[in-house]
Amino acid sequence: MFELQTYALMMLAAFFVLLMIGIPVATTLAVVGFVFGWLGFGDTLFNLLAARFYGIVAGYQWMAIPLFVFMGVMLEKSRLADDLLDVMGLVAGGVNGGMGVGIILFGVLMGATTGIVGATVITLGLLTLPTLIRRGYDKGLACGAICASGTLGQIIPPSLILILLSDIMQLSVGTLFAAAVMPGLMLAGLYIVYLLVRGWMNPSLMPPIPIQERMLVSRGELLKRFWKVVVPPILLVVSVLGAIVGGVAAPTEAASMGAVGSVLITLLAGRLSLKTLKETALETSKITAIMMFILMAAQVFALAFRGLQGEELITKMFEWLPGGVNSDIWFMMLLIFVLGFFIEWIEISYIAVPLFMPVLLSQGVDPVWLAMLITVNLQSSFLTPPFGWALFYLKGVAPPEVTIKDIYRGVVPFIVLQGIALALVFFYPQIALWLPKVIGWD
């Protein structure tokens, strides 16, 4: 027993060492799992893995991932986001910080349709950042709003995080989608309040769009654009999520509706072409392949760690913590936050959650509430340096005068707001649990 747990500790240490020297996460998971699994219990590992791998590739629920990704990439490739952003800017640009509010609203809608952080951040960075700087916006605030807006797609359903957590925690996708609606909107609301308050306290940081410029577009033209650009994606999201949450369709079936719907919206906008379809299919294949490879590599790691009695080590570690179950939850949240500085949300989900979840659930923690805490916390992994992907995406398309220091400075307040949102969901669980109970998913 002692020898096996020693291997488990060495396994964790080797995992972090390989990560720190730059080995890709999927490769690290597989190599560490194979090496220490073989050292611990020999060829038995390879006999068990076949069934694990088959369970992954044959899982019906995983078909939802490429379909949702296809829906998002299609809408992103069709450039409908460009028109959507124009409408948001005209609607919200008349107050101090209004353009920032428009960016957050854009992130909410893009999050519900594409859910792809890189697409949202790059689109916003290319289309709005030069304009915001030219209008006198503080560079840090503009960068922070763009990066924070892009991360909203990771909590507002249909979110890939929620699909993965539903498998890891053996929960209904519909339940998690319903539970994530209120925390996601609350987080967006916190961003908006912060921007409006900052704009009110210091108008020079975020000046409004001049009235002369806003008057160039008539109210009738604005309404026409709204119906053409904003309403179709909203209807698509409502139909997809409504089908899942209402129990009309399974997540995979609803995802197929979303994929077809995105093609129809692009077609009606006159932007569907063979090139767009080809690019969408290739991008969808790449994203899905990466996620599935990491998922299968995580099976090797998890199987080896469990065989080496690693779960018992985790249980003992929680027993050493004072303060009971609340301390255990916050310890897990702190670990997820720290891991977010170095690795992506997919790896965090398949490393931290399976290790700690059994201990917390055995203490009576509501799994849906716990999943929402994890989801809100994972937002920060996109914003925290040095490896926050939203920061890299924005830097890659930012004007030369925007430095990485401006981006880092800008995201700090939004990381704090994410922490506030996490605390609110912790102290008021009904924020996450109210909607699932109302619609009967509880």
Residue, then its C-alpha position, 0 to 999 in steps of 0.5 A: m500500500f505504501e509503495l503504491q501511494t508513493y508512486a501516486l505522489m511521484m506521478l503527481a510530481a512528474f505531471f507538474v514537472l513535465l508541464m513546467i518544461g513545456i510538454p503538451v498537456a495531453t502528452t503529459l497525461a498519457v506518458v505519466g499515466f502509462v509509466f507509473g501505471w505500469l510501474g504500479f501494476g504492470d500489464t493490467l493497465f493496458n487490459l483495462l484501458a481498452a474498455r475505457f477508450y471504447g466507452i469514450v469513442a462510443g459515447y452518444q453524448w459526445m456527439a454534442i461537442p462537434l455539433f455545438v462547435f460546428m454551430g459556433v464556428m459557422l456563425e463566426k465564419s459567416r461574419l454575422a458577429d461584425d454586424l451584431l457588434d455594430v448594432m450593440g455599439l449604436v444601442a449602448g454607446g450613448v452613455n459613459g462606458g456604453m461601448g464597454v456595455g455593448i461589448i459585454l452584451f455582445g459577449v453574452l449573445m456570442g457566448a450563447t451562440t458560438g461559445i468559442v473564446g478565441a472567436t469572440v476575443i479576436t472579433l472584438g479585438l479587431l473590430t472595437l479595440p482600435t475604435l475604442i482607443r481612438r475614442g479616448y477609452d482607457k487602454g486597460l479598461a478596453c482590453g479588460a472588457i474585451c477579454a472578460s466578454g470573451t470568457l462568458g461563452q464558457i458559462i452561458p449555455p450551451s457551454l462545452i465546459l458544462i457538457l464535459l462536467s456532465d460526463i465527469m460528474q454524471l449529471s444531466v446536461g439539461t440540469l447544468f444548462a439550466a443551472a448555469v443561466m443565472p450565474g452566467l447572466m449575473l456575471a455579465g451583470l457584474y461586468i456591466v455595473y462595474l463599467l457603468v460605475r467606472g464611467w460615471m466616476n471618471p467619464s474621461l476613461m470611457p467617453p460616450i459616442p457623440i450624438q452627431e455620429r449616433m444620429l447618422v443611423s435612423r431609428g428605423e434603420l437601427l430597428k431593421r438591423f436589429w431584426k436582421v442581425v440580433v433576432p435570428p441568433i437569439l431565436l436559435v439559442v432559445s430553440v436549442l436551449g429550450a429543447i434541452v431544458g424543456g426535455v423536448a430533445a436530448p442534448t445531441e439532438a438539440a445540438s444538431m438543430g443548432a448546427v442546421g440552424s446556424v447554416l440556415i441563418t448564414l444562408l439567409a444572410g447571403r453568406l453561405s458558400l462552399k469555402t465557408l462550409k469547408e473552413t467550418a468543417l476543418e475548424t470543427s474537426k480540429i477543435t473536436a480532435i483536440m478535445m477528444f485526444i485530451l479526454m482519452a489521455a486523461q483516462v490513462f492518467a485517471l485509471a493509473f492514479r486510481g489504481l495507485q490508491g491516489e484517491e485515498l491520498i486525496t481523502k486523507m489530505f481533506e481530513w487534515l483541513p480544518g473547518g469541515v466541508n466549506s474549507d474543503i470546497w474552498f481548497m478545491m476552488l483555490l487549487i482550480f484557480v491556481l491551476g488556471f495560471f498554467i493549464e487550460w480548463i479541459e485539463i483542469s476539469y479532468i485532473a482536479v474534478p475527478l480527484f476531489m469530487p468523490v470526497l465532497l459528494s460523500q459529505g453531502v455537497d449538492p453536485v449541481w451547485l458544485a458544478m456551478l462553482i467549478t464553472v464560474n471559477l474556470q472563467s479565470s483560467f482564460l484571464t490569469p497570466p502567464f497563460g491566459w488564452a484570452l490575453f494571447y488572443l487579444k495581444g495577437v490582434a491588438p494595435p502596436e500601442v497596446t502593450i501586454k502590460d495594458i492587457y494584464r492591468g485591464v483584466v485584473p478588475f474582471i478577475v476580482l469580479q469573477g471572484i465576487a461571482l464565485a462568492l455569491v454562488f457559494f453563499y447563495p446556492q439558489i442563484a444556481l439551483w433556482l431555475p433547475k427546480v422551477i422547471g422540474w430538473d431537480 
